[in-house]
Amino acid sequence: MNGLDRILEQIKNDSDNAVKKIKDEADNAVRADQERISKETAKTIEEIAARTKAECADIEKRGESSAALVKKQATLAVKQSIISDMIQKAHARLLSMPDDEYFDLIEKMIKTNAHAGEKGSVKFNSNDIKRMPQSFKAELAALSGGGLTLSEETAGIDGGFILVYGGIEENCSFDAVFSEKHDELQDEVYSLLFS
């Protein structure tokens, strides 16, 4: 090997060493970047997973809350429907009571609502006048302390009666009583059925 070959050999060795060194540095830089990227990616994935889990839990909680509200509203609607049905059945039952029971109830209502010592009359619907016992007509004056008479006019009501004092009418029909006492009746039926 002559001097030129040794110089060329030395240049080649130096060149190979420089390339190897550059390659090793590049490989080390790539490995370091890969590790850094891998750690950053893992951290980002953990953050996204935690955020997603929290969002899912929030969505689930809101869904459960909404479902509970819908269930509560549906339950309330069913209860209100049952209560309304019970009140309507009670109203219908009053109208279909046997005559003697019906007029016993009317008698109690007149005693409660009549103005003691005042002259007036009582209007009934045409159906109630037809089924009214003769004894009731005779007892009407006594019920109010002698102040009430049976009106010759009929009332356009479902049941019950209308008191008339000096041209002023007091509606004591079952419709009016049920309407006036609606909230109380609802509360009473609710407590009987759902307490």
C-alpha positions, 0 to 999 in steps of 0.5 A: 500500500502506497502513501496515496492509498493510505491517504485515501484509506484514511479519508474513507475511514474518516468519512465512514466514521463521520457518516456513522457519527452523523447517523448515530446522532440522527438515530438518537435524535429520532429515538428521543423525538419518538419517546417525547412524542410517545409520552405526549401522545399518551398524555393527550390520550389520557386527557381525552379519555378523562374528558370523554369519561367526564362528558359521558358521565355528565350526559348519563346523569342528564339522561337519568335526570330527564328520564326521571322527570319524564317518569314523574310527569307521566306518573303525575298525569296518570294519577291526575287522570285516575283522580279525575275519573274518580271524581266524575264517577262520584258525580255520576253516582250522586245523580244515579242514587235511589230517590230516597237517598238522593232527596235525603242528600238534597235535604241536608244540602238545603239545610246547610245552604238555606237562609234562615228566616228569609222567603225564597224558592228552590228550583230543581231540574225537570227530572228531579221534580218528576222523581221527587217524593210527595213527602219532600214537597211537604217537608221543604218549608220545614227544612228552611224554617218555613222560608222556602217553597218549590219553584214552578220554574225548572233549572237547567242543571244536572242535579242538586238545586238552585236557591232563589232569594229576591231574584238572586240565585245561589247555584247549589247544583252538583256541577257547581259544588264539584267545581267549587270543591274541585281542589279539595276533592282532588286532595281528598281522592289523592290521599285516599288512593296514593297515601 
